[in-house]
Structures are given as C-alpha cells and as structure tokens.
Amino acid sequence: MEITRLAATMCLLVVALLCLRENAAARVYIDINSPGLKRLPIAVVDFVGITEGTELADIIRSDLDFTGLFVFINKNAFIEDATAPFNPDNWRPLGIDAVVKGTAEAEADGSLSVVASVYDVVESSNILKKKYASRKDLIRPLAHKIADDIYEALTGQKSCFGSRIVFIGQEGDRKSIYLMDYDGQRVKKIVSKGDVTMKAHWSPDGKKLFYSSLRNGRWGIYELDFDTVSEEKLFSSGATDLAGDVTQDGSYLLFSSSGKGSPNIYRLHLGTKIVTRLTHSDYIEVSPSASPDGKSIVYVADKSTVPQLYIMSTDGMDSRRLTFEGSYNTSPEWSRSGDLIVYSGREGGRFQIYTIKPNGTELKQLTDTGNNEEPSFSPDGRLITFTSDRDGAKGVYVMTVNGDGQKRISPRNIRAFGPSWSH
C-alpha cells in the first residue's frame, strides 16, 4: 500500500512548552450545553513575524467559525495593530469579548516556533498563552492544534479540529480509501487493492482502520495499521462479510456475515482473533455500532418486514426495537457520549439523516434535500459527516448535530461516500 508518506505526515510534532491561564479554570466563556447559548464576539489577529502568520490566523479563524459559536468582525475594523501589545480599550468599542494574537518565527532548522495568546477584553486578562513548535510543512495541523487550545480555554471542552475523516472515493471504476482533515483539507489517497471497498471504521486510538473489500471475487475484512504501514486480513467466510464498529475499549470489531445463511452479527476479538456469533436468526441483521459504555449494540434488522433499528446487549441478548417510523432505516452510529444515535432513514422515496435518543424519544430529522446517508459523529458530538447527492454526484458533507451549516467538504472531482470520523 502507498501509505508511507501518509503515515509520516500524520506524525505532527506540536510541543506545548508554555501554558499560562489566569482565572480561566473557573470561568467558561461559552456554555455549549446551554439552550440559550449566545455566540461569543472574538477577534483573531494575523500572527506577526513571518508571512505564514496570516495563514495561521486564517485557519484558526475558520476552525472557530466552523463551530457556529463565535461572531467575527472584518479585520479592517481592527483599531489595534497586530504588532502592538494587547490593550482592551482598543477592542471594547468594537464589542469584542476575546482577542487572539500571536507571533511566528522560522527557526534555523526550518521549523516554526509560534506563540499564541488569548485575552479577555472585559476583564483585561490573559486567558491563555502557549508556545508551539512544528515542521513548516505542517502548518494546517499546527493551526488546528492552536484553535483546539483556544476552543478549550473558552468552552472548557475539546474540539474536533485535530480529527480526520476517511471516505471512499471513486474515480472512474476504481474505488479507494481517502483521508482528509475534518474540514476537507489535506486529502490523501490510500490505495486499495480491492474491487469494491466499503465504509472504513476507526480504532479508538486512531491508529488503525477496518473495512471490507471484495478481492478476486471473495469478500474479506481487513485491518490497516498506520504505525507498521501494513494491511492484514482478519476474516473471510466465503460469503458477504461487512465490517462494522470497533468497541470503545478497542477490544472487539463488530461485523455482519452471511457465512452461515442470512447475515447475522458477529464480534471478533482483535487480540486473539476469536470470532463469536451474537445473533442467530433467519432475519437480515447488519450494521452494528457499539455504545460507548460497551453495554449495548445498535443494529439494523428486517424483523418487521422492512429494515428498522434495534438495540441489544453486547452478548446478543435482550433485543428491542428502537425505530418505528420510516420505511427503511439503516447505518446507525452511536455518539461518543452515548446520548444520541444517528442514522439514515427513507421518507418520501429519499433517504434523510435522523437522530434519536437510545430510549426511542426525541426523533429529529436533520436533512431534507437530496439523498443523505451514512452519517458519522465527530469526536465531540457536535458535528455529523454524511454522504449526500444533493449536488448531483455523491459527496461528503458536514453539519451541526442540529442540522445547521450543511456544506460539502470532499473534492468535487471525486465521487465520495462512506465517511467515518476519527475518535
């Protein structure tokens, strides 16, 4: 596989050398769980020192804007020069509550040394000051890391800026696995040997991918290890074997197989490679996703003549029906916090994205244009990526967990589908 360069690129060196936070531990500037949430007015000033300083600030600004939690004003309205010390009096007339400023220097070895600071305009205090070091060609991951620290300082929560999305891309008749940043940048192809490659699933540590591929007329479930730059076949029954979710503790891969008749749910211990069958019915049972606490599995079954979502315990017992609306519900995934399940359901002849509580309440439709399928939660649970054909050819999109801000992030020259968000 041609992934050596990919593996090297993923090894970003971002070293936090200094962290100063005054009063930040006791204050949350944005309560992201508040129903009355108000967006925080913030200014991100171009970093000074080198030309890449403007690019750094632009990426940080884009990351923060992506969340929908911040309000920005045009840089031309700034009173304070980028090189001047922070002065709250220069920002109060603009209605700004927080200011981001920084410096960037090129070191003799070609690396970057960056210092980023966040200031509280109202209290005239320094919320965050941190120094970073990175290779110059990894400026985007560096900016994502800075934005992540800013986001955490203001909200008390981790962001998804450093996460990645894998998807299946098709050029002509060839399907391959692609990897990109959460915002659709730095797209890389992972060459697949298979004739047909299905949606890939991440290991919790982000070091491995699990997927199904049809090779020489035979389905198999494969593991791709980024550390060793190698692929291993984990399972093949001679029938249709489709990889599902990995449990949160990284111990088991869930999958479906029709090796013994109708597709049923199985689990494979990733250490011992022992396979255990979890369901034993004549129904079609596929698409398993494990709850974060490891106690339950949501899956798809046609027990009611049409595919619906069901939940069972991890030993395959105590199955109960979850969804009762929609003529064809599929592709469920549990949120990382366990409070929501996202899935695709057919309504009016088209597939749309829905969320539902694990107890079957608070069903909510998030999309209404085109066909929308294969949803996957971001690590922080605030965003969802999905496949949509609303612009003609299939592409990968993102939106908030409430359905706001829907936009395409995959390249338009690739037919893209099957997105999966890293942990």
Backbone torsions as a table, in degrees:
resi	resn	phi	psi	omega
1	MET	NA	143.6	-177.3
2	GLU	-91.7	72.6	-176.2
3	ILE	-128.0	9.6	-178.1
4	THR	-60.8	-48.0	179.1
5	ARG	-64.8	-36.3	178.1
6	LEU	-61.1	-46.1	-178.8
7	ALA	-62.8	-38.1	179.6
8	ALA	-68.0	-39.6	-180.0
9	THR	-63.6	-32.6	-177.4
10	MET	-71.9	-14.5	-177.7
11	CYS	-87.4	64.4	179.8
12	LEU	-72.4	133.1	175.8
13	LEU	-100.3	105.4	174.7
14	VAL	-124.5	107.6	-174.7
15	VAL	-108.3	121.6	176.7
16	ALA	-86.4	112.6	-175.3
17	LEU	-101.2	-22.9	-176.5
18	LEU	-147.3	132.2	178.6
19	CYS	-137.3	119.0	179.2
20	LEU	-123.8	119.9	178.1
21	ARG	-132.9	120.6	179.6
22	GLU	-112.2	118.7	177.3
23	ASN	69.6	-2.9	-175.8
24	ALA	-71.3	-30.0	-176.3
25	ALA	-63.8	-29.6	-175.6
26	ALA	-93.7	-7.4	-174.7
27	ARG	-125.6	132.7	172.0
28	VAL	-107.5	118.3	-175.2
29	TYR	-77.9	-30.5	176.3
30	ILE	-132.6	116.6	175.2
31	ASP	-88.0	98.0	-173.1
32	ILE	-69.2	-12.3	178.9
33	ASN	-96.9	0.3	-178.1
34	SER	-78.6	130.9	178.0
35	PRO	-66.1	-22.0	178.6
36	GLY	-101.4	32.1	-175.3
37	LEU	-57.4	133.8	175.2
38	LYS	-116.9	138.3	-178.7
39	ARG	-68.7	141.1	-175.8
40	LEU	-89.6	123.3	174.8
41	PRO	-68.6	122.9	-175.6
42	ILE	-139.6	147.5	176.4
43	ALA	-119.2	130.7	174.8
44	VAL	-113.9	109.5	-176.8
45	VAL	-86.6	142.2	177.2
46	ASP	-55.8	132.4	178.7
47	PHE	-69.3	141.7	-175.8
48	VAL	-102.3	156.2	175.4
49	GLY	126.0	-49.7	179.3
50	ILE	-140.6	166.0	-176.9
51	THR	-63.2	-29.3	179.4
52	GLU	-67.2	-10.6	179.5
53	GLY	-61.3	-36.3	178.0
54	THR	-69.1	-40.7	177.9
55	GLU	-63.7	-41.1	177.2
56	LEU	-57.0	-50.5	-178.3
57	ALA	-63.0	-38.6	-179.7
58	ASP	-63.4	-41.8	179.8
59	ILE	-67.9	-42.8	177.9
60	ILE	-60.5	-44.3	179.7
61	ARG	-62.3	-42.9	179.6
62	SER	-63.3	-41.8	178.7
63	ASP	-59.8	-49.9	-178.2
64	LEU	-64.9	-38.4	179.1
65	ASP	-66.1	-32.4	-179.7
66	PHE	-56.9	-31.1	-175.5
67	THR	-76.0	-22.0	-176.0
68	GLY	75.2	14.2	-176.8
69	LEU	-101.7	-4.7	-172.8
70	PHE	-127.4	154.4	175.1
71	VAL	-116.8	132.8	-178.9
72	PHE	-117.9	151.8	171.5
73	ILE	-115.0	159.8	-178.9
74	ASN	-61.4	138.8	-178.9
75	LYS	-60.2	-26.6	-179.3
76	ASN	-66.2	-16.8	180.0
77	ALA	-86.3	-7.4	-178.0
78	PHE	-63.6	134.1	176.4
79	ILE	-88.4	-39.7	-175.1
80	GLU	-83.7	132.2	178.2
81	ASP	-68.9	148.0	-177.8
82	ALA	-60.4	-29.8	-177.3
83	THR	-87.5	-9.7	-176.8
84	ALA	-82.0	151.8	175.1
85	PRO	-62.0	152.2	178.7
86	PHE	-62.8	130.9	176.9
87	ASN	-134.5	111.8	-175.9
88	PRO	-59.0	-26.5	-179.5
89	ASP	-65.7	-21.4	178.6
90	ASN	-80.8	-11.7	-174.4
91	TRP	-113.8	-25.3	-178.8
92	ARG	-59.6	-41.8	179.6
93	PRO	-62.6	-20.1	-178.5
94	LEU	-90.9	-3.4	-179.9
95	GLY	74.5	22.7	-178.9
96	ILE	-87.6	135.4	178.3
97	ASP	-98.7	-29.4	-178.4
98	ALA	-140.0	145.0	-178.0
99	VAL	-129.3	133.3	175.7
100	VAL	-108.9	125.5	176.8
101	LYS	-134.2	158.5	-179.7
102	GLY	-167.7	168.1	175.8
103	THR	-126.4	151.1	178.8
104	ALA	-137.7	131.2	-179.2
105	GLU	-129.9	143.3	175.5
106	ALA	-90.5	125.9	178.8
107	GLU	-85.9	166.8	-177.6
108	ALA	-61.3	-29.6	-179.4
109	ASP	-85.5	5.5	178.2
110	GLY	90.9	-2.5	179.0
111	SER	-82.4	171.9	177.9
112	LEU	-110.0	140.6	172.3
113	SER	-119.4	119.3	-172.8
114	VAL	-126.2	137.3	172.7
115	VAL	-119.1	125.2	179.3
116	ALA	-118.5	139.1	179.4
117	SER	-131.5	145.5	174.7
118	VAL	-122.7	131.0	-176.3
119	TYR	-118.4	142.5	174.0
120	ASP	-92.5	112.9	-176.8
121	VAL	-69.4	-41.0	-175.9
122	VAL	-64.5	-44.7	-176.8
123	GLU	-98.1	1.8	179.0
124	SER	54.0	43.9	-176.0
125	SER	-125.8	162.1	176.5
126	ASN	-93.5	112.3	-178.8
127	ILE	-77.8	-41.9	-173.5
128	LEU	-150.6	137.1	170.2
129	LYS	-140.9	126.2	-173.7
130	LYS	-148.6	143.4	179.1
131	LYS	-110.1	140.5	-176.3
132	TYR	-130.7	151.5	172.3
133	ALA	-129.4	138.9	-177.6
134	SER	-157.7	156.6	169.5
135	ARG	-64.7	145.6	-175.0
136	LYS	-66.2	-30.1	-178.2
137	ASP	-80.0	-2.1	178.9
138	LEU	-111.9	42.2	-175.0
139	ILE	-67.7	-33.8	-179.8
140	ARG	-66.5	-50.0	175.9
141	PRO	-59.7	-34.3	177.0
142	LEU	-62.5	-47.3	179.4
143	ALA	-62.7	-38.8	177.7
144	HIS	-62.2	-39.5	179.5
145	LYS	-65.2	-42.9	177.8
146	ILE	-62.6	-45.6	179.1
147	ALA	-61.2	-37.1	178.4
148	ASP	-62.6	-43.4	179.3
149	ASP	-66.9	-37.9	176.7
150	ILE	-64.0	-46.0	179.9
151	TYR	-59.1	-44.7	-179.3
152	GLU	-66.6	-37.8	179.2
153	ALA	-63.7	-32.4	-176.0
154	LEU	-92.5	-25.7	-176.1
155	THR	-114.6	-18.3	-174.4
156	GLY	77.6	7.6	-177.3
157	GLN	-124.0	155.2	173.8
158	LYS	-78.0	150.6	178.0
159	SER	-102.4	-176.1	176.5
160	CYS	-110.9	14.8	-172.8
161	PHE	-62.0	-30.9	-179.3
162	GLY	-91.2	3.5	-177.9
163	SER	-82.7	170.1	-179.3
164	ARG	-133.5	161.7	178.9
165	ILE	-126.2	130.7	170.1
166	VAL	-101.6	149.9	176.2
167	PHE	-150.9	167.0	176.0
168	ILE	-96.0	126.1	179.0
169	GLY	-115.4	138.3	-178.8
170	GLN	-120.8	122.8	173.2
171	GLU	-120.1	110.3	-172.3
172	GLY	69.8	-128.8	178.0
173	ASP	-95.4	0.3	-173.4
174	ARG	-96.9	127.5	176.6
175	LYS	-110.2	134.7	178.5
176	SER	-137.9	162.5	174.0
177	ILE	-87.4	133.9	177.2
178	TYR	-119.1	153.1	178.2
179	LEU	-127.3	136.9	177.9
180	MET	-146.7	162.3	173.2
181	ASP	-65.4	166.2	-176.3
182	TYR	-59.0	-25.5	-176.5
183	ASP	-97.9	9.7	177.2
184	GLY	89.2	3.7	-179.5
185	GLN	-92.0	166.9	178.0
186	ARG	52.8	55.2	179.5
187	VAL	-73.7	129.3	179.3
188	LYS	-128.3	140.3	176.4
189	LYS	-94.3	133.8	170.3
190	ILE	-105.3	111.0	-173.1
191	VAL	-65.5	126.6	178.9
192	SER	-104.7	140.1	180.0
193	LYS	-85.8	-11.9	-171.3
194	GLY	-81.9	157.7	174.8
195	ASP	-74.3	-39.9	177.8
196	VAL	-132.7	125.3	179.0
197	THR	-117.2	128.9	-179.0
198	MET	-96.6	172.8	-178.1
199	LYS	-48.1	133.0	179.3
200	ALA	-90.7	154.4	179.9
201	HIS	-127.6	139.5	-176.4
202	TRP	-85.3	149.2	163.5
203	SER	-76.6	154.0	-178.0
204	PRO	-58.6	-29.9	-179.7
205	ASP	-85.8	-0.8	177.1
206	GLY	73.4	11.5	-176.5
207	LYS	-98.2	-8.8	-176.8
208	LYS	-139.7	154.6	172.8
209	LEU	-123.7	146.7	178.1
210	PHE	-126.3	132.3	-175.0
211	TYR	-158.2	164.6	177.3
212	SER	-105.7	144.8	-179.6
213	SER	-147.0	142.1	178.1
214	LEU	-97.3	115.2	-176.2
215	ARG	-131.3	123.6	-177.7
216	ASN	55.6	39.2	176.5
217	GLY	76.2	13.2	-176.5
218	ARG	-132.9	128.8	177.9
219	TRP	-74.7	146.5	174.2
220	GLY	-150.0	155.0	175.2
221	ILE	-106.2	128.4	-172.0
222	TYR	-121.5	154.3	175.0
223	GLU	-119.3	128.0	174.9
224	LEU	-107.7	121.5	-178.6
225	ASP	-105.0	115.2	-178.8
226	PHE	-69.4	-32.8	-177.9
227	ASP	-66.8	-45.0	-177.5
228	THR	-94.1	-3.7	-179.5
229	VAL	52.9	51.6	-176.5
230	SER	-142.7	158.9	177.9
231	GLU	-120.8	142.6	179.6
232	GLU	-134.6	135.1	173.5
233	LYS	-80.6	126.3	-177.4
234	LEU	-97.7	-32.0	-173.6
235	PHE	-161.6	143.0	172.0
236	SER	-157.4	122.7	-177.1
237	SER	-98.3	-10.4	-173.5
238	GLY	91.7	-7.7	176.3
239	ALA	-115.4	-149.6	-179.4
240	THR	-92.0	118.9	-178.8
241	ASP	-122.5	119.3	-174.4
242	LEU	-121.9	121.3	-178.3
243	ALA	-67.4	141.5	175.9
244	GLY	-118.6	-146.4	-173.8
245	ASP	-77.5	159.9	170.4
246	VAL	-104.9	136.0	179.5
247	THR	-63.6	153.9	-172.6
248	GLN	-60.4	-29.5	178.8
249	ASP	-83.0	-0.6	177.4
250	GLY	76.0	9.8	-175.1
251	SER	-84.0	-35.8	-171.1
252	TYR	-127.3	143.3	167.6
253	LEU	-103.8	123.8	174.8
254	LEU	-88.3	144.8	178.0
255	PHE	-158.9	168.3	174.4
256	SER	-115.7	149.3	179.8
257	SER	-148.6	141.4	175.6
258	SER	-104.7	23.6	-178.0
259	GLY	-64.2	-23.2	-179.9
260	LYS	-116.1	23.8	179.3
261	GLY	124.7	-125.7	177.4
262	SER	-64.9	147.5	178.5
263	PRO	-57.8	128.5	176.8
264	ASN	-128.5	169.0	-176.7
265	ILE	-92.9	135.7	178.0
266	TYR	-130.3	166.9	169.2
267	ARG	-134.7	144.3	-179.6
268	LEU	-120.0	123.1	177.5
269	HIS	-74.1	120.3	-172.7
270	LEU	-72.5	-14.7	176.3
271	GLY	-88.4	-53.7	-176.4
272	THR	-89.0	-17.1	-175.6
273	LYS	67.4	16.0	176.7
274	ILE	-74.3	132.3	-179.1
275	VAL	-103.7	132.7	178.5
276	THR	-123.7	129.9	177.5
277	ARG	-83.4	130.6	-176.9
278	LEU	-102.3	-30.7	178.9
279	THR	-121.8	151.9	-173.4
280	HIS	-138.5	37.2	-176.5
281	SER	-102.3	174.4	175.8
282	ASP	-91.9	0.8	177.8
283	TYR	-80.9	163.6	171.7
284	ILE	-81.0	121.6	-179.3
285	GLU	-132.0	114.5	-171.2
286	VAL	-142.6	-179.1	171.5
287	SER	55.8	55.2	179.7
288	PRO	-76.9	142.1	175.0
289	SER	-137.9	130.7	-174.3
290	ALA	-89.9	142.6	174.6
291	SER	-70.3	152.5	-178.3
292	PRO	-59.7	-30.4	-179.6
293	ASP	-82.5	-1.1	176.4
294	GLY	74.1	12.5	-176.1
295	LYS	-99.1	-19.5	-173.0
296	SER	-138.2	159.8	176.0
297	ILE	-131.8	128.3	171.0
298	VAL	-97.8	139.9	-176.5
299	TYR	-152.4	176.4	-179.0
300	VAL	-111.1	134.7	176.8
301	ALA	-145.2	152.3	179.4
302	ASP	-104.3	37.3	-179.3
303	LYS	-62.9	-26.4	-179.4
304	SER	-103.6	30.8	179.4
305	THR	77.1	-29.8	175.1
306	VAL	-121.6	151.4	-177.6
307	PRO	-62.2	127.5	175.7
308	GLN	-134.6	167.8	179.1
309	LEU	-90.5	139.5	176.6
310	TYR	-130.7	155.8	175.1
311	ILE	-123.4	134.9	176.2
312	MET	-136.0	166.5	174.7
313	SER	-74.1	165.1	-174.1
314	THR	-70.8	-8.6	174.3
315	ASP	-95.6	6.3	178.1
316	GLY	88.5	2.7	-177.4
317	MET	-96.4	170.9	171.3
318	ASP	56.7	47.1	178.9
319	SER	-72.9	138.6	176.7
320	ARG	-139.9	148.2	179.8
321	ARG	-78.1	136.1	-179.1
322	LEU	-101.7	-45.8	-176.4
323	THR	-106.5	144.1	-179.8
324	PHE	-130.2	1.2	177.5
325	GLU	-117.9	150.9	-178.9
326	GLY	95.7	143.1	-176.4
327	SER	-90.8	-8.8	-179.7
328	TYR	-163.5	99.0	-179.3
329	ASN	-106.7	135.4	-174.1
330	THR	-155.4	176.3	174.0
331	SER	54.6	52.5	179.2
332	PRO	-76.7	151.5	172.5
333	GLU	-147.8	136.3	178.9
334	TRP	-81.1	141.5	172.1
335	SER	-70.6	158.0	-176.2
336	ARG	-66.8	-23.3	178.2
337	SER	-89.1	-13.6	177.6
338	GLY	84.6	4.8	-175.7
339	ASP	-89.9	-14.1	-177.8
340	LEU	-139.5	154.6	169.2
341	ILE	-124.1	130.1	177.7
342	VAL	-106.7	145.8	-179.4
343	TYR	-158.4	172.3	176.5
344	SER	-110.2	132.5	-179.4
345	GLY	-134.1	144.3	-179.7
346	ARG	-89.7	129.9	179.2
347	GLU	-144.3	124.4	-180.0
348	GLY	64.5	30.8	177.0
349	GLY	85.5	-3.3	179.6
350	ARG	-127.6	152.8	177.8
351	PHE	-90.1	135.5	177.5
352	GLN	-129.4	164.9	-179.5
353	ILE	-96.4	135.5	-179.8
354	TYR	-131.1	156.1	166.6
355	THR	-123.0	152.5	179.8
356	ILE	-151.8	148.2	175.6
357	LYS	-73.0	151.1	179.0
358	PRO	-60.2	-18.4	177.0
359	ASN	-90.7	5.3	176.2
360	GLY	89.9	3.9	-179.6
361	THR	-98.6	170.5	173.7
362	GLU	56.3	47.1	173.6
363	LEU	-65.0	130.7	-177.5
364	LYS	-139.6	129.0	175.7
365	GLN	-89.1	130.8	-174.4
366	LEU	-106.0	-25.2	-177.3
367	THR	-123.0	160.1	178.4
368	ASP	-151.3	6.9	-177.6
369	THR	-120.6	124.0	-179.7
370	GLY	71.2	-165.9	173.2
371	ASN	-96.6	131.6	-176.6
372	ASN	-130.5	122.3	-170.0
373	GLU	-142.1	174.4	170.4
374	GLU	53.1	56.8	-177.5
375	PRO	-76.5	154.9	177.8
376	SER	-150.8	133.4	-178.6
377	PHE	-77.3	147.3	168.4
378	SER	-72.8	161.5	-178.2
379	PRO	-57.5	-34.1	-179.1
380	ASP	-87.2	-3.5	177.2
381	GLY	75.9	5.7	-177.0
382	ARG	-94.4	-14.4	-178.8
383	LEU	-129.3	158.7	177.1
384	ILE	-133.8	131.4	171.3
385	THR	-101.9	151.2	-175.6
386	PHE	-161.1	167.4	175.9
387	THR	-95.6	138.0	176.7
388	SER	-144.5	146.7	175.5
389	ASP	-110.9	21.5	-174.4
390	ARG	-60.7	-23.9	179.2
391	ASP	-101.2	12.8	-177.6
392	GLY	112.6	-93.7	177.6
393	ALA	-74.3	153.5	-179.7
394	LYS	-65.3	142.7	176.8
395	GLY	-146.6	166.4	178.2
396	VAL	-95.3	130.3	-177.0
397	TYR	-122.8	164.9	171.1
398	VAL	-133.3	157.5	175.2
399	MET	-157.0	167.4	174.4
400	THR	-74.7	167.5	-179.3
401	VAL	-65.7	-14.1	176.2
402	ASN	-95.3	-1.7	179.6
403	GLY	92.9	4.3	-179.0
404	ASP	-84.3	161.0	171.8
405	GLY	62.7	38.4	-178.0
406	GLN	-70.1	125.7	179.3
407	LYS	-153.6	151.7	179.8
408	ARG	-80.2	139.1	177.8
409	ILE	-123.5	-13.3	-180.0
410	SER	-84.0	155.0	179.4
411	PRO	-60.4	143.6	-176.6
412	ARG	-79.4	-12.8	179.0
413	ASN	-88.8	3.8	179.3
414	ILE	-124.7	131.8	171.4
415	ARG	-75.7	111.0	-170.2
416	ALA	-117.6	139.5	-180.0
417	PHE	-159.7	175.5	176.3
418	GLY	65.0	44.1	-178.1
419	PRO	-72.2	148.5	176.5
420	SER	-142.4	127.3	-175.0
421	TRP	-90.1	135.7	178.9
422	SER	-68.8	162.9	178.2
423	HIS	-81.6	NA	NA
